[in-house]
Amino acid sequence: MEHDLQLRAAARAIYDACYPSEEWAPFGFDEAERFRTIHYRQAVGAALQARRALHDRAVQPSLFAEQVHA
């Protein structure tokens, strides 16, 4: 994931928020990335889902957007 710095940053933010200490995950983000732990893979999956959700939101008009009446 070194080639996608935004996705990596999002995965790190999710990882750090979900696994803030050794009580939650045995490794910090960098080690988890190196060993491809389940915690890391879950954070990457969440980052990919967030990317899709944000992209879909940008493409789709808001349900609550003001409607212009002619």
Summary of the structure (lengths in Angstrom):
residues: 70
radius of gyration: 16.7
end to end distance: 48.9
largest distance: 60.4
contacts: 148
relative contact order: 0.15
helix: 61%
strand: 0%
